Amino acid sequence: MIRQKLSINSSDFSILGGRKASAILRYRFWHLSLLVVVGGLSLFLCSTSYIYAWTDTEIADAIFLAEGKERATFLYGIRSVSYADEKDARRICLNTIRNCRRRYAKYGYKDYPDFLSFLASRYAPLNCDNDPKGLNRFWLKNVLYSLEKNKCQ
């Protein structure tokens, strides 16, 4: 691997012509810019901004944790549909996530900044009758915490 010096001092300009020095500066600027972009991209991938990085399965796992795992009264937070066991509840959860992805692409993007906010509005709506203690307001934060913890390890 050939290593190049990333700094230009005044002696570079005296030896090289003006055009050649300008070309070197452009190349080094481009090289440094590329390094900054790649570094920023790696940080971006492990941030909450990159919502679409999560698969349906990862979101379902995070919902399972946020809803109380095996001890939950309603597995995966499923209340509206009856289910036989955990496998059935997971299937319903995955169907909900898939359907919400379609709805978000169709119209949800207009009112919500990201998919998980849209999913939270459908999955754990605020000020609803079955949430007298107002715990649904923590749902998105808990799901995001589980997703980030598992994604950036």
C-alpha positions as CSV (number, residue, x, y, z in Angstrom):
1,M,0.0,0.0,0.0
2,I,1.4,3.4,-0.9
3,R,1.0,6.1,1.7
4,Q,0.7,9.7,0.7
5,K,1.3,12.8,2.7
6,L,-2.0,14.5,3.5
7,S,-0.5,18.0,4.1
8,I,0.9,20.5,1.6
9,N,3.6,22.9,2.8
10,S,5.0,26.0,1.0
11,S,7.9,24.0,-0.5
12,D,5.3,22.0,-2.6
13,F,4.2,25.2,-4.4
14,S,7.7,26.4,-5.2
15,I,8.7,23.0,-6.8
16,L,5.4,22.4,-8.6
17,G,3.7,24.7,-11.1
18,G,0.4,26.4,-10.1
19,R,-1.8,24.0,-12.0
20,K,-0.1,20.9,-10.6
21,A,-0.4,22.2,-7.0
22,S,-4.0,23.0,-7.6
23,A,-4.6,19.5,-8.9
24,I,-3.0,18.0,-5.8
25,L,-5.1,20.2,-3.5
26,R,-8.3,19.1,-5.3
27,Y,-7.2,15.4,-5.0
28,R,-6.4,15.7,-1.3
29,F,-9.6,17.6,-0.6
30,W,-11.6,14.9,-2.4
31,H,-9.7,12.2,-0.5
32,L,-10.4,13.9,2.9
33,S,-14.0,14.5,1.9
34,L,-14.4,10.8,1.1
35,L,-13.0,9.8,4.5
36,V,-15.4,12.2,6.3
37,V,-18.4,10.8,4.4
38,V,-17.5,7.2,5.1
39,G,-17.0,8.0,8.8
40,G,-20.2,9.9,9.0
41,L,-22.0,7.1,7.2
42,S,-20.8,4.6,9.8
43,L,-22.1,6.8,12.6
44,F,-25.4,7.3,10.7
45,L,-26.1,3.6,10.4
46,C,-26.1,3.1,14.2
47,S,-28.3,6.1,14.9
48,T,-32.1,6.4,15.3
49,S,-32.2,8.4,12.1
50,Y,-31.6,5.3,10.0
51,I,-35.0,3.8,10.8
52,Y,-35.2,1.7,7.6
53,A,-32.2,-0.4,8.6
54,W,-34.4,-2.6,10.7
55,T,-36.1,-5.7,9.4
56,D,-39.6,-6.8,10.3
57,T,-38.1,-9.5,12.4
58,E,-35.9,-7.1,14.3
59,I,-38.8,-4.8,15.0
60,A,-41.0,-7.8,16.1
61,D,-38.2,-8.8,18.5
62,A,-38.0,-5.3,19.9
63,I,-41.8,-5.1,20.3
64,F,-41.7,-8.5,22.2
65,L,-39.1,-7.0,24.6
66,A,-41.0,-3.7,25.0
67,E,-44.3,-5.4,25.7
68,G,-42.9,-7.5,28.5
69,K,-41.5,-10.7,26.9
70,E,-43.0,-14.0,28.1
71,R,-44.5,-12.4,31.3
72,A,-46.7,-10.1,29.3
73,T,-50.5,-10.4,29.6
74,F,-50.8,-9.8,25.9
75,L,-47.8,-11.2,24.0
76,Y,-46.4,-8.7,21.5
77,G,-49.0,-6.3,22.7
78,I,-51.7,-8.1,20.6
79,R,-55.1,-7.2,22.1
80,S,-57.5,-6.9,19.2
81,V,-57.1,-10.4,17.8
82,S,-57.1,-13.7,19.7
83,Y,-54.1,-16.0,19.3
84,A,-53.3,-19.5,20.4
85,D,-49.7,-19.2,21.5
86,E,-46.5,-17.1,21.2
87,K,-45.8,-18.3,17.6
88,D,-49.3,-17.2,16.6
89,A,-48.9,-13.8,18.3
90,R,-45.6,-13.3,16.6
91,R,-47.2,-14.0,13.2
92,I,-49.9,-11.4,13.9
93,C,-47.2,-8.9,15.0
94,L,-45.2,-9.5,11.8
95,N,-48.4,-9.1,9.7
96,T,-49.1,-5.8,11.5
97,I,-45.6,-4.5,10.7
98,R,-45.8,-5.5,7.1
99,N,-49.2,-3.9,6.7
100,C,-48.0,-0.7,8.4
101,R,-45.0,-0.6,6.1
102,R,-47.4,-0.6,3.1
103,R,-49.6,2.0,4.8
104,Y,-46.7,4.2,5.6
105,A,-45.4,4.1,2.0
106,K,-48.9,4.9,0.8
107,Y,-49.9,7.8,3.1
108,G,-48.3,7.7,6.5
109,Y,-45.1,9.4,5.4
110,K,-47.1,12.6,5.1
111,D,-47.9,12.9,8.8
112,Y,-45.1,11.0,10.5
113,P,-41.3,11.6,10.2
114,D,-40.4,7.9,10.1
115,F,-41.9,4.4,9.9
116,L,-41.5,3.6,13.6
117,S,-43.5,6.7,14.7
118,F,-46.2,5.7,12.3
119,L,-46.1,2.1,13.7
120,A,-46.3,3.5,17.2
121,S,-49.4,5.5,16.3
122,R,-51.1,2.3,15.1
123,Y,-49.6,-0.2,17.6
124,A,-49.7,1.9,20.8
125,P,-51.9,4.9,20.2
126,L,-51.9,7.7,22.8
127,N,-55.0,8.6,24.9
128,C,-56.8,5.4,24.2
129,D,-59.3,3.6,26.5
130,N,-57.1,0.5,27.1
131,D,-54.2,2.6,28.3
132,P,-55.5,4.4,31.5
133,K,-51.9,4.9,32.9
134,G,-50.6,6.5,29.7
135,L,-47.9,3.9,29.3
136,N,-48.2,3.9,25.5
137,R,-46.2,7.2,25.4
138,F,-43.1,5.1,26.3
139,W,-43.6,2.4,23.6
140,L,-41.6,4.1,20.8
141,K,-38.7,4.9,23.1
142,N,-38.6,1.3,24.4
143,V,-38.7,-0.2,21.0
144,L,-36.0,2.1,19.7
145,Y,-33.8,1.3,22.7
146,S,-34.1,-2.5,22.0
147,L,-33.4,-1.9,18.3
148,E,-30.4,0.2,18.8
149,K,-29.0,-2.0,21.5
150,N,-29.1,-5.1,19.2
151,K,-28.1,-3.2,16.0
152,C,-24.9,-1.5,17.3
153,Q,-23.3,-4.3,19.3
